[in-house]
Amino acid sequence: MKKVLITGANKSIGFETARQLLQKGYFIYLGARDLDKGEEAVAKLKAEGFDNVEAIKIDVIDTASIAAARKQVTELDVLINNAGISGGVSVPQTTGNIDTSTIRTVFDTNFFGPINVIKAFIDLLKKSDEPRIVNVTSGLGSLTMHSDPNSKFYHIKSAAYGPSKTALNAYTVVLAYELKDANFKVNAVDPGYTATDFNHHSGPGSVEDAGKIIVKYATIGADGPNGKFFSNDADGETDEMAW
Ligand code: NAP
């Protein structure tokens, strides 16, 4: 049975992704920075009839917490870096009204968090027959969309959140390149604007659709893409997004 670690999986998109992967027969390490919330989420899934799920405490901004989580996992096939924060995108997040410390805080979770988790778990992933990494990003990280006045994202600027996801995208490209001759698939996946606590449930998308695109790239076959950006908000016929 393939094993998956999802960070920030106690609720919202991460939780739904866990549920969909359980339906496909994967074992889930359900990551939560607050173990009580993780256990509650696991109890909910067990009540739905899913047994192959275990809560694991992991705070992506705390390297000791990541190291402790690493000790609890002995096998891993799929890593989904889902935990993320906005830094307050719902208020105008301009270069003028946001201070450097807030930008650092957002980068700590959205950029350095995934990097530290990848560094801690890459040795285990390398032992898998078909290792997969999904870095959960955002359309707001697309520089192409942000510089196109005709893009739906053109007027949705965020001085901390968008750049943190752009940086995560850039790291994804580097990592995918380094692992291109191994059996890895490393991709950045934007679940699309989704109704969750993240945006006070203002998004039009459902967690079901958000989970679906993450699961698609978490379970992609050997002939699947590596080092690409996919989004539920992509304009074209496919879900590939411009960086
Ligand atoms: P959410 O409802 O706010 O849930 C975020 C999850 O991340 C929660 O489980 C939260 O834990 C966890 N988290 C935050 N900081 C953490 C840390 N330091 N360590 C571990 N876990 C942490 O957000 P969501 O909408 O599900 O978003 C999930 C991902 O999708 C994020 O990366 C977000 O940027 C991305 N995304 C979301 C949208 C959208 O419209 N919702 C669009 C594009 C991309 P607590 O419960 O303890 O707070």
Boltz pocket constraint, residues with backbone or C-beta under 6 A from the ligand:
constraints:
  - pocket:
      binder: B
      contacts: [[A, 7], [A, 8], [A, 9], [A, 10], [A, 11], [A, 12], [A, 13], [A, 14], [A, 31], [A, 32], [A, 33], [A, 34], [A, 37], [A, 58], [A, 59], [A, 60], [A, 61], [A, 81], [A, 82], [A, 83], [A, 84], [A, 85], [A, 109], [A, 113], [A, 136], [A, 137], [A, 138], [A, 139], [A, 190], [A, 191], [A, 192], [A, 193], [A, 194], [A, 195], [A, 196], [A, 197], [A, 198], [A, 199], [A, 203]]
      max_distance: 6.0
